Amino acid sequence: MIVLTRPNGHALLVNADIIERAEASESPNETIVTLVNGNVVVVREDLEEIRRRAIEFKARVHAGGKGLA
């Protein structure tokens, strides 16, 4: 799971394995994240930050779960 931030400032956990795509929004400082089940989440993080967090999470999982807590 990765931590992302809704536009209102509330944090949420998103399963990085079910992110289908992320795209920049027309609104500044918002990114639209679409999950494989069709649910859509709007977050403050930009595309590169979401990508970085997902890669870091998956690297920790593949390393045997060290540092997941």
Helices and strands as residue ranges (DSSP letters): E 2-5, E 11-14, G 16-18, E 19-24, E 31-35, E 40-43, H 47-62
